[in-house]
Amino acid sequence: MIIIGIDPGAGGAMAVWDKGISKIYKCPNSVEDMADIVKNSLLINKTKNIREVYAYMEHVHAMPHDGRSSLFKFGTNYGKWLGILGAFKVPTTLVSPQRWMKYWKDKLNIKLSKDKSSRKRELKEIASHYTDKKITLYNADAILITMYGLFDKHEGEQNVENR
């Protein structure tokens, strides 16, 4: 199984889990480059005869204080990722920031700071425990979304087996 995790903002990233976090990509500037990294992840799937590829992407919405220009740019990037995943027929689960962060708070029995910059540093620290790759503020969320997806898939499979 391959899990793709995406923090869809222009300052976000995409992480790929394939028996560990195998690739991390800073969000490219062009839709062609975005499509290429998804396509490359699917090629890994074909060369290893893996049948299942799933994507988990942060489901975000506008905040009342967001400026129109930045909000439009963010929404455009979000739509590009959805279009690319749809074109490649990758089953995609949209997960709110509150949901995947709550998962980590519950799993690790911690409280995350309400201050955004402090919270980003805390998430970066958590992400560092799940890969030997370089963790930065731009890719930590994508890594944690990927790992959330992995745990979500395994919990779902266990629930089906236990029926």
Secondary structure, 3 states (H helix, E strand, C coil): CEEEEEECCCCCEEEEECCCEEEEEECCCCHHHHHHHHHHHHHHHHHCCCCCEEEEEECCCCCCCCCHHHHHHHHHHHHHHHHHHHHCCCCEEEECHHHHHHHHHHHHCCCCCCCHHHHHHHHHHHHCCCCCCCCCCCCHHHHHHHHHHHHHHHHHHHHHHCC
